[in-house]
């Protein structure tokens, strides 16, 4: 792995100053340290790998450039003083600080490993590994906060993951002593300088992408600003997208200040408890965040076995209990291989290849029967029953799903039990047109949901399935009631632009259109179209069942309004999507 100097950065997005790299080439020695090679350079200086001949060890030496301002030198000195106050395994160790001529240097431990950004980029990390690394970083920030320090520039580039697995928080160059910093307050209208980092005297200091609203505005900050930055980094790591999106820095600042948080993609498989942690930590108002990083760490390290398994299958892509209940060592390899095949089968289903998914599911059911691992067998049975229903064989699906419920119950797999009962509501009420039996299955689902702490995704699906059963039975007002409940639940749980919300909006619109209430349906259709970016030029080629259904509903509205040409065009677009997909998948 790389040798990463404490305080160095490697990410190309940062404001590396690489012009004229030779004009500040150092002497061979800095103090007693013998410089060996350059490790990195940034806005304040250059970091070198060096030898400490007195103690016979390698160190990292950060040296402020000759042309650096007095402010930069002051910040580096502050970094050394701040870190020197700390003695914690998750904070980089400072060995020495001194000057050579008019240059300031800091000698720190040399960490062999990678920055957190590079650690995340090099491999697909599982959620437990990511949470462990961030928990260690949280402990480093807690140590700083308890010493009266605020980092002010926490980001993945300032966290090092050592080869030994130990995490160190580095680069306290922007830290301030909360109780003792007498620097004048910056103006309230301080703006963000272009180039990725704010360095202007009197302006907010930090990296814009990770800055809290109060930091952008130039207000006083405390540990809750670091908490905000920490949650930005954690959000990026688990959601694999940025929490705040804008075309430029001014827009980014506005989005952060306004609290315009992007919903976590369902496909990321982020547990509900972690989404709650992130939403609170990313609140625009400091008072609305967690009281301290101690609380964040407590949330990260709590025993979340039940919630973790309830949230890992939100998109119906695999069995969450496989992760919650590890197999015996002797079966681990076989379970892992079968899990991978289960994932591929769900992938085929989501892409519209129902025949291919069915073949995989049938073989998985046979193979899991020979393995003493009930959670995986229940997951395979559920997938098979789901596919049987969606290909028109609801009678066989009912039997398969009841078997899945029994296997899951015997395994203590509460989430899968609830999941199966929720789907059986749809199978019985819509596929078999047995509304009374669907009601009985819904009652079973209610009991099972109580054992999963009322998982919001399953709860929303149950509301929608009840609505679909009511619509199939001609009870359209009741159907609209259930779908409105699902819309409200999805918006509260996932935010205003989530894929689940689209499905619930389209179900609601279907019920209203079927009842002839086109004017009432129009807002739901328009909102779904906006979330799907149906009219965006660069999204015209996108294909999904939701996009097709939204186009069909818009065609109904256009036809009712006498716009025949528009209705025909919308219908053609929807038909083209259906032909490409070959089916309409749903929750």
Residue pairs with C-beta under 8 A, 6 or more apart in sequence:
1 112
1 113
1 114
1 163
2 10
2 112
2 113
2 114
2 118
3 39
3 49
3 110
3 111
3 112
4 10
4 39
4 111
4 112
4 113
4 114
4 115
4 160
5 39
5 40
5 47
5 48
5 49
5 60
5 61
5 62
5 108
5 110
5 111
6 47
6 60
6 62
6 92
6 93
6 108
6 109
6 110
6 111
6 160
6 168
6 170
6 171
7 47
7 60
7 62
7 79
7 92
7 106
7 108
7 158
7 170
7 171
7 173
8 39
8 40
8 41
8 42
8 47
8 60
8 62
9 16
9 40
9 42
9 115
9 157
9 158
9 171
10 40
10 115
10 117
10 118
10 157
11 115
11 117
11 118
11 156
11 157
13 196
14 42
14 157
14 196
14 197
14 207
15 42
15 43
15 195
15 196
15 197
16 41
16 42
16 43
17 41
17 42
17 43
18 41
21 41
23 66
23 67
24 46
24 65
24 66
24 67
26 35
26 46
26 48
26 63
27 35
27 100
28 34
28 35
29 35
30 48
30 50
30 61
30 63
30 100
30 103
30 105
31 96
31 98
31 100
31 105
31 107
32 52
32 53
32 54
33 50
33 51
33 52
33 59
33 61
33 105
33 107
34 50
34 51
34 53
35 48
35 49
35 50
35 61
36 48
36 49
36 50
36 51
36 58
37 48
37 49
38 46
38 47
38 48
38 49
39 47
39 48
39 49
39 60
40 46
40 47
41 47
43 72
43 197
43 199
44 62
44 64
44 65
44 68
44 72
44 75
44 76
44 173
45 62
45 63
45 64
45 65
45 68
45 72
45 76
46 62
46 63
46 65
47 60
47 61
47 62
47 63
48 60
48 61
48 63
49 58
49 59
49 60
49 110
50 58
50 59
50 60
50 61
50 107
51 57
51 58
51 59
52 58
52 59
52 95
52 107
58 110
59 95
59 107
59 108
59 109
59 110
60 107
60 108
60 109
60 110
60 111
61 105
61 106
61 107
61 108
62 76
62 79
62 105
62 106
62 108
63 100
63 103
63 104
63 105
64 72
64 73
64 76
64 103
64 104
64 105
65 72
65 103
66 102
66 103
71 201
72 199
73 104
75 173
75 174
76 104
76 106
76 173
77 97
77 104
78 172
78 173
78 175
78 176
79 106
79 171
79 172
79 173
79 174
79 175
80 94
80 97
80 106
81 97
82 144
82 149
82 172
82 175
82 177
83 91
83 92
83 93
83 94
83 108
83 172
84 94
84 97
85 147
85 149
86 143
86 144
86 147
86 149
87 93
88 139
88 140
88 143
89 166
89 168
90 136
90 137
90 139
90 140
90 143
90 166
90 167
90 168
90 169
91 140
91 143
91 144
91 168
91 169
92 108
92 109
92 111
92 160
92 168
92 169
92 170
93 108
93 109
94 106
94 107
94 108
95 107
95 108
95 109
96 106
96 107
97 104
97 105
97 106
97 107
98 104
98 105
98 107
99 105
108 170
109 168
111 160
111 162
111 168
111 170
112 162
112 163
113 119
113 160
113 161
113 162
113 163
113 164
114 122
114 160
114 161
115 156
115 157
115 158
115 159
115 160
115 161
116 133
116 137
116 156
116 157
116 159
116 160
116 161
116 167
116 233
117 155
117 156
117 157
119 125
119 133
119 161
120 130
120 156
120 237
125 237
127 238
127 269
127 270
127 271
127 308
127 312
130 234
130 237
130 238
131 274
131 300
133 159
133 161
133 167
134 230
134 233
134 234
134 237
134 300
135 297
135 300
135 301
136 166
136 167
137 154
137 159
137 167
137 169
137 230
138 230
138 293
138 296
138 297
138 300
139 297
140 159
140 167
140 168
140 169
141 151
141 154
141 169
141 223
141 226
141 227
141 230
141 293
142 292
142 293
142 294
142 297
144 150
144 151
144 169
144 172
144 175
144 226
145 223
145 226
145 292
145 293
148 177
148 178
148 179
148 180
149 172
149 175
149 176
149 177
149 178
150 175
150 176
150 178
150 221
150 222
150 223
150 225
150 226
151 158
151 169
151 172
151 174
151 175
151 226
151 229
152 174
152 175
152 176
152 205
152 206
152 215
152 221
152 225
152 226
153 171
153 173
153 174
153 205
153 206
153 207
153 210
153 229
154 169
154 210
154 226
154 229
154 230
154 233
155 207
155 209
155 210
155 229
155 232
155 233
156 233
156 236
156 237
157 171
158 169
158 170
158 171
159 167
159 168
159 169
159 170
159 233
160 167
160 168
160 170
161 167
162 168
174 205
174 206
176 183
178 222
178 223
184 202
185 218
185 220
186 202
186 203
186 204
186 218
187 202
187 203
187 218
188 217
188 218
188 219
189 218
190 198
190 200
190 202
190 203
190 204
190 217
190 218
191 203
191 250
191 253
192 198
192 203
192 204
192 208
192 216
192 249
192 250
192 252
192 253
193 199
193 200
193 203
194 249
196 207
196 208
197 206
197 207
197 208
198 204
198 205
198 206
198 207
198 208
198 211
199 205
202 218
203 218
204 211
204 215
204 216
204 217
204 218
205 215
206 215
206 229
208 216
208 249
208 252
208 253
209 232
209 242
209 244
209 252
210 228
210 229
210 232
210 233
211 225
211 228
211 229
211 256
212 221
212 224
212 225
212 228
212 229
212 256
212 286
213 228
213 256
213 257
213 259
213 284
213 285
214 220
214 221
214 225
214 286
215 221
215 225
215 228
216 253
216 256
216 257
217 257
222 286
223 292
223 293
224 286
224 289
224 290
224 292
225 286
226 293
227 281
227 289
227 290
227 292
227 293
227 296
228 281
228 282
228 289
230 281
230 293
230 296
231 243
231 277
231 278
231 281
231 282
231 296
232 242
232 243
232 244
232 282
234 278
234 281
235 242
235 243
235 264
235 278
235 282
236 242
236 243
238 264
238 268
238 270
238 274
239 264
239 265
239 268
239 270
240 265
240 268
241 262
241 265
242 262
243 261
243 262
243 278
243 282
244 252
244 255
244 256
244 260
244 261
244 262
245 252
245 255
245 262
246 252
246 254
246 255
254 260
256 284
257 284
258 284
259 282
259 283
259 284
261 279
261 282
261 495
262 495
262 497
263 494
263 495
263 496
263 497
263 498
264 270
264 275
264 278
264 494
265 499
266 314
266 315
266 457
266 494
266 498
266 499
266 500
267 315
267 317
269 311
269 312
269 313
269 314
269 315
269 317
270 311
271 304
271 307
271 308
271 310
271 311
271 312
272 307
272 310
272 311
272 455
272 456
272 457
272 493
273 299
273 302
273 304
273 307
273 308
273 311
274 311
275 494
277 290
277 296
277 299
277 300
280 288
280 289
280 290
281 289
281 290
281 296
282 289
283 289
290 296
290 299
305 324
306 414
306 452
306 453
307 453
308 320
308 323
308 324
309 320
309 321
309 323
309 324
309 413
309 415
310 320
310 415
310 452
310 453
310 455
310 458
311 320
311 455
311 457
312 318
312 320
312 323
313 319
313 320
313 415
313 419
314 457
315 350
316 346
316 386
316 587
317 343
317 346
317 347
317 350
318 339
318 342
318 343
318 346
318 379
319 339
319 342
319 375
319 376
319 378
319 379
319 382
319 413
319 416
320 415
320 416
321 375
321 378
321 379
321 408
321 411
321 413
321 415
321 416
322 335
322 339
322 375
322 376
322 379
324 375
325 375
325 411
325 412
325 413
326 332
327 334
327 335
327 373
328 372
331 371
331 372
331 373
334 371
335 371
335 373
335 376
338 364
338 367
338 368
338 371
338 376
338 380
339 376
341 360
341 363
341 364
342 364
342 376
342 379
342 380
342 383
344 360
345 357
345 360
345 361
345 364
345 383
346 357
346 383
348 354
348 356
348 357
348 360
349 357
349 383
349 386
349 387
349 585
350 585
352 580
352 581
352 582
352 583
352 585
353 582
354 387
354 390
354 391
354 582
354 583
357 383
357 387
358 384
358 387
358 388
358 391
361 380
361 383
361 384
361 387
362 384
364 380
364 383
364 384
365 377
365 380
365 381
365 384
367 380
368 376
368 377
368 380
369 377
371 377
374 407
374 408
374 410
374 411
374 413
375 408
375 411
375 413
375 416
377 407
378 404
378 407
378 408
378 411
378 413
378 416
378 420
379 416
381 400
381 401
381 403
381 404
381 407
382 401
382 404
382 408
382 416
382 419
382 420
382 423
384 400
385 397
385 398
385 400
385 401
385 404
385 420
385 423
385 427
386 397
386 401
386 423
388 394
388 396
388 397
388 400
389 397
389 423
389 426
389 427
389 431
390 583
390 585
394 427
394 431
394 432
395 432
397 427
397 431
398 424
398 427
398 428
398 431
398 432
401 420
401 423
401 424
401 427
402 424
404 416
404 420
405 417
405 420
405 421
405 424
408 416
408 417
408 420
409 417
414 448
414 451
414 452
415 452
415 455
415 458
417 448
417 451
418 445
418 448
418 449
418 451
418 452
418 455
418 458
419 458
421 441
421 442
421 444
421 445
421 448
422 445
422 449
422 458
422 461
422 462
422 465
423 461
423 465
424 438
424 441
424 444
424 445
425 438
425 441
425 442
425 445
425 462
425 465
425 466
425 469
426 438
426 465
426 468
426 469
428 434
428 435
428 437
428 438
428 441
428 469
429 435
429 437
429 438
429 439
429 465
429 468
429 469
429 472
429 473
430 438
430 465
430 468
430 469
430 472
433 472
433 473
435 469
435 470
435 472
435 473
438 465
438 466
438 469
442 462
442 465
442 466
445 458
445 462
446 462
449 455
449 458
449 459
449 462
452 458
456 489
456 490
456 492
456 493
456 494
457 493
457 500
459 489
460 486
460 489
460 490
460 493
460 500
460 504
460 587
461 486
461 587
463 482
463 483
463 485
463 486
463 489
463 504
464 482
464 483
464 486
464 503
464 504
464 507
464 587
466 482
467 478
467 479
467 480
467 481
467 482
467 483
467 486
467 507
467 508
467 511
468 479
468 507
470 476
470 478
470 479
470 482
471 479
471 510
471 511
471 514
476 511
476 512
476 514
476 515
477 515
479 511
479 514
480 508
480 511
480 512
480 515
483 504
483 507
483 508
483 511
484 508
486 504
486 507
486 508
487 501
487 504
487 505
487 508
487 524
489 504
490 498
490 500
490 501
490 504
491 498
491 501
493 500
494 500
494 501
495 501
496 531
497 531
498 531
499 531
499 546
500 587
501 531
502 528
502 531
502 532
502 546
502 550
503 546
503 586
503 587
505 524
505 525
505 527
505 528
505 531
506 524
506 525
506 528
506 546
506 549
506 550
506 553
508 521
508 524
509 521
509 524
509 525
509 528
509 553
510 549
510 553
512 518
512 520
512 521
512 524
513 521
513 553
513 556
518 556
518 557
518 560
521 553
521 557
522 557
525 550
525 553
525 554
525 557
528 546
528 550
529 535
529 550
529 554
532 539
532 544
532 546
532 547
532 550
533 539
533 542
534 547
534 550
534 551
534 554
543 577
543 580
543 581
544 577
544 581
545 577
545 581
545 583
545 584
545 585
545 586
547 577
548 574
548 577
548 578
548 581
548 584
549 574
549 584
551 570
551 571
551 573
551 574
551 577
552 570
552 571
552 574
554 570
555 566
555 567
555 568
555 570
555 571
555 574
556 567
558 564
558 566
558 567
558 570
559 567
578 584
